[in-house]
Amino acid sequence: MKSARASGTTLHGHGRDDRHPGHGRPRPPARGLGLALVVVLGFGVLEVVVGWLSGSLALTSDGLHMLTDAAALGLAWGAQWLARKPPDATLTFGYERIEALAGFVNALTYLALLGWIVFEAFHRMLAPPPIDTGLALPVAVLGLFINVAVWWLLHREADDLNVRGAMLHVLGDLAGSVVAITALLAARYTGATIVDPLLSLVLSVLLLLSTLRLLRDSGRVLMNASPPGIHPPAIAEALGSIEGVQAVHDLHVWLMSGGQPALAAHVSIGAITDWPRVLDEARHTLEERFGISHVTLQPEVGTGCEPPV
């Protein structure tokens, strides 16, 4: 396509609630993360010790979940603080994407932990060890209430990918507490200690599905994939239908962090004098139809047309 670029002209369209990736002041870290970190770390140590002494894999697994949660919560909390740093000459978009990176690391850590639980469960199914239910059961019940409280703290601030990653770990602990209580009750009243590793396997399968979803969502952010529910060809078609637009190309849509879509594109127009009107209509279309308020559009003046991308 032969065209004359509008000299030095790159125009940006922003909605009222727009926040540039790496610009402005990001929201403060979730308050619940700090408190949850302290509670989960302390109780996780208690569950590991009691689970090991009592011989309960489910309780030990729940305790290990909680220690992993403590690391995940600490990583999430630190990531949210780091995300507040302003952009610099090297990281011109700022540090906000570290939240997606933290969520990705959390999910990978959880996969490794699930692998250990599955291995230990099969080992214990072959030779079920005795379980001291009198020692383990009260701790498992208390752990259930602790996990519910922590999940509630995080649920109030679960609108970003990073907190979702931390919630995944806490949700695993919540389910782990239920599994531990069920297994301990079965061992106490029926003597069937094999229920402990069996239920641990069932829990691992359920948690694997949630872990893979988190890997997918955080991976999409890190790979600059288009946000779920946003179809770039439909965007190009909508922009191309604006009067005066000849073509739309080099169109990119991505997420800087959970829930914050951004768009950049080149727009070919017949005359530069049409640009203010085209820009206003494009901003309105993108925000109203696609929910995209951070927009970077570059006009190009020429006679050729390229198919929408």
Secondary structure, 3 states (H helix, E strand, C coil): CCEEECCCCCEEEECCCCCCCCCCCCCCCCHHHHHHHHHHHHHHHHHHHHHHHHCCHHHHHHHHHHHHHHHHHHHHHHHHHHCCCCCCCCCCCCCCCHHHHHHHHHHHHHHHHHHHHHHHHHHHHHCCCCCCHHHHHHHHHHHHHHHHHHHHHHHCCCCCHHHHHHHHHHHHHHHHHHHHHHHHHHHHHHCCCCHHHHHHHHHHHHHHHHHHHHHHHHHHHHCCCCCCCCCHHHHHHHHHCCCCEEEEEEEEEEECCCCCEEEEEEEEECCHHHHHHHHHHHHHHHHHHHCCCEEEEEEEEECCCCCCC
